[in-house]
Amino acid sequence: MLSSSHRIGLRFCIDSDGRLIDSRTSEELNAMCRTCGTPVMRHSPNQFFQHADKQCEGALFSELLERLCSTFIEIGHISLPITFDNSESTAQGVIAAEVNYEHSAMPILALTLTGGQLIYLSLRTEDYALSHHQLMALRESFQSVIEVDISTLTLPSSELTAYLRDQVVSESFVNRCTWLALSPLAPLTRTIAALEADSLAKQKEQADKVLISVQRHLQEAKTELRLSTDILDKVALYESVEALNNERTYLIQQVNNLSEKKRQLDSQVQHGTHSHEANQLSSQVETLREQFRSGRRHVREIESEIDFARKNLSRVENQAIEKRQEIESLDKKLSEVNWMKGFLSHIDMTFEDFQSVAAKVDHAFNQLETLEKRIKSKNSNLVDLDEQLSSKNKVLSEAKSTADFYSKQKFALFREVNQLREQLAEVKGGD
């Protein structure tokens, strides 16, 4: 596993005047480290430079980035991921490449792509990643940053540039990349955002289908449960009514039997016999009639309770429908919030950072609009100046024409005067 503490020979250094030294072409034995500025040395020109004491933290990244820089310039293109899962990529031409060295910051590779777009490449090892402070500084300046994971590599004993070309700058380069920041003003960023939004839309559509299927199964289960409950209620009600009907039939039968006995007793009473027994039977008949009336009232109460339970069930179902609608609305809002959080988490950005970047972009566009208005005003003034210049040129041309005319007239008069002088001289000579 590659870590930042691995010691490495430095091929690229600088001299005391800040000029680049390539160990393969230079005969110098002493130089300066590009990262920390301390002296480095070697014993012979066929060696690489080494720190005199402990190697600085950025030496490994400096050497690797310098070699990647020359490799990208030589190849002339780079494949960049355009989705966060690296499932798709795009080839971009490389116009220029340069390793940036800043005080108290790790070196980082700046690549200028076709169209003038600038992206920064940082390296991740087993024990190092781009610092949060350096990343936030790049985000605040609206820069795009890609992290290249080289933690699985090992340093070869020779041919480091060829090793990096085969292991990093190859078809597997996209799989080593992770977007840390995206410039909101770059065309590539809009492409990535559009593809990511399309991917999220597809995922949301699939999730919606799953949710609809689950809701359908849930509704079917609720319907089956309601039907089962209704059946059980009907069975219980039927059993209760059946029991009451049996009891009513039994009471009616008893009343009929007692009525028959009463008629018999009445007949006997008329003949003057069994009067006491007749009174007892009449009392029993009245008791049974009261029990029958009580049972009928009980049946009516049960029927009333059943109607009331059905009304309550209908009200509960309506409340369940309203709660389901509220839950669907909350799920929709939650999915929108989760999408935003997911998108921001892909680029390691909080919602507050996103609001800050959006405010800065809005401010930048406002400044751009102000500059366009000033440019329009300046262009208007320039048109006025052009019209004034054209008018002045016209007047100057007319004055020049007049001056040329008078010059020609002056020359013609000068010739006539000379001719007259010659004639006068000839006349004087003849005299």
C-alpha positions as CSV (number, residue, x, y, z in Angstrom):
1,M,0.0,0.0,0.0
2,L,1.3,3.4,-1.0
3,S,1.6,6.0,1.8
4,S,2.9,9.6,2.0
5,S,5.9,8.5,4.1
6,H,7.4,6.3,1.3
7,R,10.9,7.6,0.5
8,I,11.4,8.4,-3.2
9,G,14.2,9.8,-5.3
10,L,13.5,13.3,-6.7
11,R,13.9,13.7,-10.4
12,F,12.5,17.2,-10.6
13,C,14.0,20.0,-8.4
14,I,14.8,23.7,-8.8
15,D,18.1,25.6,-8.6
16,S,18.8,28.6,-6.5
17,D,17.3,30.9,-9.2
18,G,14.0,28.9,-9.2
19,R,14.6,27.1,-12.6
20,L,13.5,23.5,-13.1
21,I,16.1,20.8,-12.9
22,D,15.6,17.4,-14.5
23,S,18.0,14.9,-12.9
24,R,18.3,13.0,-16.2
25,T,19.6,16.0,-18.2
26,S,21.3,18.1,-15.5
27,E,24.8,17.6,-14.1
28,E,24.0,19.5,-10.9
29,L,24.7,17.8,-7.6
30,N,22.9,20.2,-5.4
31,A,19.4,21.6,-5.8
32,M,16.2,22.7,-3.8
33,C,13.1,20.7,-3.1
34,R,10.1,22.2,-5.0
35,T,7.7,21.4,-2.1
36,C,9.6,22.5,1.1
37,G,12.4,24.6,-0.4
38,T,15.1,22.8,1.6
39,P,18.4,21.6,0.0
40,V,18.6,18.2,-1.7
41,M,21.7,16.5,-3.1
42,R,23.2,13.5,-4.9
43,H,26.6,12.0,-5.2
44,S,26.7,11.6,-9.0
45,P,24.8,12.9,-12.0
46,N,23.3,9.4,-12.7
47,Q,21.4,9.4,-9.4
48,F,18.2,11.1,-8.3
49,F,18.2,13.9,-5.6
50,Q,17.4,13.0,-2.0
51,H,16.7,15.1,1.1
52,A,19.7,15.5,3.3
53,D,17.7,14.7,6.4
54,K,14.1,13.6,6.7
55,Q,12.0,13.7,3.5
56,C,9.3,16.3,3.5
57,E,5.6,15.3,3.4
58,G,4.9,16.7,-0.1
59,A,8.0,15.1,-1.8
60,L,6.1,12.0,-2.9
61,F,3.1,13.9,-4.3
62,S,5.4,16.4,-6.0
63,E,7.4,13.6,-7.8
64,L,4.3,11.6,-8.8
65,L,2.4,14.7,-10.0
66,E,5.3,15.9,-12.1
67,R,5.5,12.6,-13.8
68,L,1.7,12.5,-14.3
69,C,1.9,16.0,-15.7
70,S,4.4,15.1,-18.4
71,T,2.4,11.9,-19.2
72,F,-0.9,13.8,-19.7
73,I,0.9,16.4,-21.9
74,E,2.4,13.6,-24.0
75,I,-0.9,11.6,-24.4
76,G,-2.9,14.8,-24.9
77,H,-6.2,13.6,-23.5
78,I,-7.9,12.3,-20.3
79,S,-11.0,10.2,-19.5
80,L,-13.2,11.8,-16.8
81,P,-16.2,10.2,-15.0
82,I,-19.5,12.0,-15.7
83,T,-21.5,10.0,-13.1
84,F,-20.8,9.7,-9.4
85,D,-20.8,5.8,-9.7
86,N,-18.2,6.1,-12.5
87,S,-20.4,4.1,-14.8
88,E,-20.0,6.6,-17.7
89,S,-17.0,8.7,-18.8
90,T,-16.0,11.2,-21.4
91,A,-12.7,11.9,-23.2
92,Q,-11.4,15.4,-22.9
93,G,-8.4,16.9,-24.6
94,V,-5.5,18.2,-22.5
95,I,-4.1,21.6,-23.6
96,A,-1.8,22.3,-20.7
97,A,-0.8,20.7,-17.4
98,E,1.1,22.2,-14.5
99,V,1.8,21.3,-10.9
100,N,0.8,24.0,-8.4
101,Y,3.0,24.6,-5.4
102,E,1.7,26.8,-2.6
103,H,3.0,27.5,0.9
104,S,1.5,25.3,3.6
105,A,-0.5,23.2,1.0
106,M,0.2,20.0,-0.7
107,P,1.0,20.2,-4.5
108,I,-1.9,19.7,-6.8
109,L,-2.0,19.1,-10.6
110,A,-3.9,21.7,-12.7
111,L,-5.1,20.5,-16.1
112,T,-6.4,22.8,-18.8
113,L,-8.9,21.0,-21.0
114,T,-10.2,21.8,-24.5
115,G,-12.4,24.9,-24.3
116,G,-10.3,26.4,-21.5
117,Q,-12.0,24.5,-18.7
118,L,-9.7,24.0,-15.6
119,I,-9.8,21.0,-13.3
120,Y,-7.5,20.1,-10.4
121,L,-6.2,16.5,-9.7
122,S,-5.3,15.6,-6.1
123,L,-3.8,12.2,-5.0
124,R,-5.1,10.0,-2.2
125,T,-2.8,7.5,-0.5
126,E,-3.4,5.1,2.3
127,D,-2.8,7.7,4.9
128,Y,-3.4,11.1,3.1
129,A,-6.3,12.9,1.4
130,L,-6.7,16.5,0.3
131,S,-7.2,18.7,3.4
132,H,-10.6,20.2,4.1
133,H,-9.1,23.7,4.2
134,Q,-7.5,23.3,0.8
135,L,-10.7,21.7,-0.7
136,M,-12.9,24.6,0.7
137,A,-10.5,27.2,-0.8
138,L,-10.9,25.5,-4.2
139,R,-14.7,25.3,-3.9
140,E,-15.0,29.0,-2.9
141,S,-13.1,29.9,-6.1
142,F,-15.6,27.7,-8.1
143,Q,-13.0,25.1,-9.2
144,S,-13.6,21.5,-10.2
145,V,-11.5,19.0,-8.1
146,I,-11.0,15.2,-8.8
147,E,-9.3,12.9,-6.3
148,V,-7.3,10.0,-7.8
149,D,-6.9,7.0,-5.4
150,I,-3.4,5.5,-5.7
151,S,-3.4,3.9,-2.3
152,T,-3.3,0.3,-3.9
153,L,-0.1,1.0,-5.8
154,T,3.5,0.2,-4.8
155,L,6.6,2.1,-5.8
156,P,8.6,0.2,-8.4
157,S,12.4,0.1,-8.2
158,S,12.7,1.7,-11.7
159,E,10.7,3.1,-14.6
160,L,8.3,5.0,-12.4
161,T,6.8,7.1,-15.3
162,A,6.0,4.0,-17.3
163,Y,4.5,2.4,-14.2
164,L,2.2,5.4,-13.6
165,R,1.2,5.4,-17.3
166,D,0.1,1.7,-17.1
167,Q,-1.4,1.7,-13.6
168,V,-3.0,5.2,-13.4
169,V,-3.3,6.9,-16.8
170,S,-5.0,4.0,-18.5
171,E,-8.5,2.5,-18.9
172,S,-8.7,2.1,-15.1
173,F,-8.1,5.8,-14.5
174,V,-11.9,6.5,-14.3
175,N,-12.3,3.8,-11.6
176,R,-9.7,5.6,-9.4
177,C,-11.4,9.0,-9.7
178,T,-13.9,10.7,-7.3
179,W,-15.4,14.1,-7.8
180,L,-14.7,16.3,-4.7
181,A,-16.0,19.6,-6.2
182,L,-17.8,20.8,-9.3
183,S,-17.6,24.2,-10.8
184,P,-21.1,25.5,-11.4
185,L,-19.9,27.5,-14.4
186,A,-18.2,24.7,-16.3
187,P,-20.0,22.9,-19.2
188,L,-18.8,19.5,-18.0
189,T,-20.4,20.1,-14.6
190,R,-23.8,20.8,-16.3
191,T,-23.4,17.5,-18.2
192,I,-22.6,15.6,-15.0
193,A,-25.5,17.3,-13.2
194,A,-27.9,16.4,-16.0
195,L,-26.9,12.8,-16.1
196,E,-27.0,12.5,-12.3
197,A,-30.5,14.1,-12.3
198,D,-31.6,11.6,-15.0
199,S,-30.1,8.8,-12.9
200,L,-31.9,10.0,-9.8
201,A,-35.1,10.4,-11.7
202,K,-34.9,6.8,-12.9
203,Q,-34.2,5.7,-9.4
204,K,-37.1,7.7,-8.1
205,E,-39.3,6.2,-10.9
206,Q,-38.3,2.7,-9.9
207,A,-38.8,3.6,-6.2
208,D,-42.2,5.0,-7.1
209,K,-43.1,1.8,-8.9
210,V,-42.0,-0.3,-5.9
211,L,-44.0,2.0,-3.6
212,I,-47.1,1.7,-5.8
213,S,-46.7,-2.1,-5.8
214,V,-46.4,-2.1,-2.0
215,Q,-49.3,0.2,-1.7
216,R,-51.4,-1.9,-4.0
217,H,-50.5,-5.1,-2.0
218,L,-51.2,-3.1,1.2
219,Q,-54.6,-2.0,-0.2
220,E,-55.4,-5.6,-1.2
221,A,-54.4,-6.8,2.2
222,K,-56.6,-4.1,3.8
223,T,-59.4,-5.1,1.6
224,E,-59.1,-8.7,2.4
225,L,-58.8,-7.8,6.1
226,R,-61.9,-5.7,5.9
227,L,-63.8,-8.5,4.0
228,S,-62.6,-11.0,6.6
229,T,-63.7,-8.7,9.4
230,D,-67.1,-8.2,7.8
231,I,-67.5,-11.9,7.3
232,L,-66.5,-12.5,11.0
233,D,-68.9,-9.8,12.1
234,K,-71.7,-11.3,9.9
235,V,-71.0,-14.8,11.3
236,A,-71.0,-13.5,14.9
237,L,-74.2,-11.5,14.2
238,Y,-75.7,-14.5,12.5
239,E,-74.9,-16.7,15.4
240,S,-76.2,-14.1,17.8
241,V,-79.4,-13.7,15.8
242,E,-79.7,-17.4,15.4
243,A,-79.4,-17.9,19.2
244,L,-82.0,-15.2,19.8
245,N,-84.3,-16.7,17.2
246,N,-83.9,-20.1,18.9
247,E,-84.6,-18.5,22.3
248,R,-87.6,-16.7,20.8
249,T,-88.9,-19.9,19.3
250,Y,-88.4,-21.6,22.6
251,L,-90.2,-18.8,24.5
252,I,-93.1,-18.8,22.0
253,Q,-93.4,-22.5,22.4
254,Q,-93.4,-22.2,26.2
255,V,-96.0,-19.4,25.9
256,N,-98.1,-21.5,23.7
257,N,-97.8,-24.4,26.1
258,L,-98.6,-22.2,29.1
259,S,-101.5,-20.6,27.2
260,E,-102.8,-24.1,26.5
261,K,-102.4,-25.0,30.2
262,K,-104.1,-21.7,31.1
263,R,-107.1,-22.5,28.9
264,Q,-107.3,-25.8,30.5
265,L,-107.1,-24.3,34.0
266,D,-109.6,-21.6,33.1
267,S,-111.9,-24.4,32.0
268,Q,-111.3,-26.2,35.3
269,V,-111.8,-22.9,37.2
270,Q,-115.1,-22.5,35.6
271,H,-115.9,-25.9,37.1
272,G,-114.5,-24.7,40.4
273,T,-111.3,-26.7,40.6
274,H,-107.5,-26.0,40.7
275,S,-107.8,-22.3,41.3
276,H,-104.5,-22.0,43.1
277,E,-102.6,-23.8,40.4
278,A,-104.3,-21.5,37.8
279,N,-103.0,-18.4,39.6
280,Q,-99.5,-19.8,39.6
281,L,-99.6,-20.6,35.9
282,S,-100.9,-17.1,35.1
283,S,-98.0,-15.7,37.1
284,Q,-95.5,-17.9,35.1
285,V,-97.1,-16.8,31.8
286,E,-96.7,-13.1,32.7
287,T,-93.0,-13.7,33.6
288,L,-92.3,-15.5,30.3
289,R,-94.0,-12.7,28.4
290,E,-91.8,-10.2,30.2
291,Q,-88.7,-12.3,29.3
292,F,-89.9,-12.4,25.7
293,R,-90.3,-8.6,25.6
294,S,-86.8,-8.2,27.2
295,G,-85.2,-10.5,24.6
296,R,-86.8,-8.5,21.8
297,R,-85.5,-5.3,23.2
298,H,-82.0,-6.9,23.5
299,V,-82.2,-7.9,19.8
300,R,-83.0,-4.3,18.9
301,E,-80.1,-3.0,20.9
302,I,-77.7,-5.4,19.2
303,E,-79.0,-4.3,15.8
304,S,-78.5,-0.6,16.8
305,E,-74.9,-1.4,18.0
306,I,-74.2,-3.1,14.7
307,D,-75.4,0.0,12.7
308,F,-73.3,2.3,15.0
309,A,-70.2,0.0,14.5
310,R,-70.7,0.2,10.7
311,K,-70.8,4.0,10.8
312,N,-67.7,4.1,12.9
313,L,-65.9,1.8,10.5
314,S,-66.8,4.1,7.6
315,R,-65.5,7.1,9.5
316,V,-62.2,5.3,10.4
317,E,-61.7,4.3,6.7
318,N,-62.1,8.0,5.7
319,Q,-59.6,9.0,8.3
320,A,-57.2,6.3,7.1
321,I,-57.5,7.7,3.5
322,E,-56.7,11.2,4.7
323,K,-53.7,9.9,6.7
324,R,-52.5,8.0,3.7
325,Q,-52.7,11.1,1.6
326,E,-50.7,13.1,4.2
327,I,-48.1,10.3,4.4
328,E,-47.8,10.3,0.5
329,S,-47.3,14.1,0.6
330,L,-44.6,13.8,3.4
331,D,-42.9,11.0,1.4
332,K,-42.7,13.2,-1.6
333,K,-41.2,16.1,0.3
334,L,-38.8,13.6,2.1
335,S,-37.7,12.1,-1.3
336,E,-36.9,15.6,-2.6
337,V,-34.9,16.5,0.6
338,N,-33.1,13.0,0.4
339,W,-32.2,13.6,-3.3
340,M,-30.7,17.0,-2.4
341,K,-28.8,15.5,0.6
342,G,-27.7,12.5,-1.5
343,F,-26.4,14.8,-4.3
344,L,-24.5,17.0,-1.8
345,S,-23.1,14.0,0.0
346,H,-21.6,12.8,-3.3
347,I,-19.5,15.9,-3.5
348,D,-18.9,16.1,0.3
349,M,-20.8,19.4,0.5
350,T,-23.2,20.5,3.3
351,F,-26.5,22.3,2.5
352,E,-25.1,25.5,4.1
353,D,-22.0,25.3,1.8
354,F,-24.3,24.8,-1.2
355,Q,-26.3,27.9,-0.2
356,S,-23.1,29.9,0.1
357,V,-21.8,28.8,-3.3
358,A,-25.2,29.6,-4.9
359,A,-25.1,33.1,-3.3
360,K,-21.6,33.6,-4.7
361,V,-22.7,32.5,-8.1
362,D,-25.7,34.8,-8.0
363,H,-23.4,37.7,-7.0
364,A,-21.0,36.8,-9.8
365,F,-23.9,36.9,-12.3
366,N,-25.0,40.2,-10.9
367,Q,-21.5,41.6,-11.4
368,L,-21.5,40.2,-14.9
369,E,-24.7,42.0,-15.7
370,T,-23.3,45.3,-14.3
371,L,-20.1,44.8,-16.4
372,E,-22.3,44.2,-19.5
373,K,-24.2,47.4,-18.9
374,R,-20.9,49.3,-18.5
375,I,-19.6,47.7,-21.7
376,K,-22.8,48.7,-23.5
377,S,-22.4,52.3,-22.3
378,K,-18.7,52.4,-23.4
379,N,-19.7,51.0,-26.8
380,S,-22.3,53.7,-27.2
381,N,-19.6,56.3,-26.3
382,L,-17.3,54.7,-28.8
383,V,-19.9,55.0,-31.5
384,D,-20.3,58.7,-30.7
385,L,-16.6,59.1,-30.9
386,D,-16.4,57.3,-34.2
387,E,-19.1,59.6,-35.6
388,Q,-17.2,62.7,-34.4
389,L,-14.0,61.3,-35.8
390,S,-15.7,60.7,-39.2
391,S,-17.0,64.3,-39.2
392,K,-13.6,65.7,-38.3
393,N,-12.0,63.5,-41.1
394,K,-14.5,64.9,-43.6
395,V,-13.7,68.5,-42.6
396,L,-10.0,67.7,-42.7
397,S,-10.4,66.2,-46.2
398,E,-12.2,69.3,-47.5
399,A,-9.5,71.5,-46.0
400,K,-6.8,69.3,-47.5
401,S,-8.5,69.6,-50.9
402,T,-8.7,73.3,-50.6
403,A,-5.0,73.5,-49.6
404,D,-4.0,71.3,-52.6
405,F,-6.0,73.5,-54.9
406,Y,-4.2,76.7,-53.6
407,S,-0.9,74.9,-53.7
408,K,-1.4,74.1,-57.4
409,Q,-2.5,77.7,-58.1
410,K,0.5,78.9,-56.2
411,F,2.8,76.7,-58.3
412,A,1.2,77.8,-61.6
413,L,1.6,81.5,-60.6
414,F,5.2,80.8,-59.6
415,R,5.9,79.4,-63.1
416,E,4.2,82.3,-64.8
417,V,6.3,84.7,-62.7
418,N,9.5,82.9,-63.7
419,Q,8.5,83.0,-67.3
420,L,7.8,86.7,-67.1
421,R,11.1,87.3,-65.4
422,E,12.9,85.4,-68.2
423,Q,11.1,87.5,-70.8
424,L,11.9,90.6,-69.0
425,A,15.6,89.6,-68.8
426,E,15.6,88.8,-72.6
427,V,14.1,92.3,-73.3
428,K,16.7,94.0,-71.2
429,G,19.5,92.0,-72.9
430,G,18.2,93.0,-76.4
431,D,18.3,96.7,-75.4
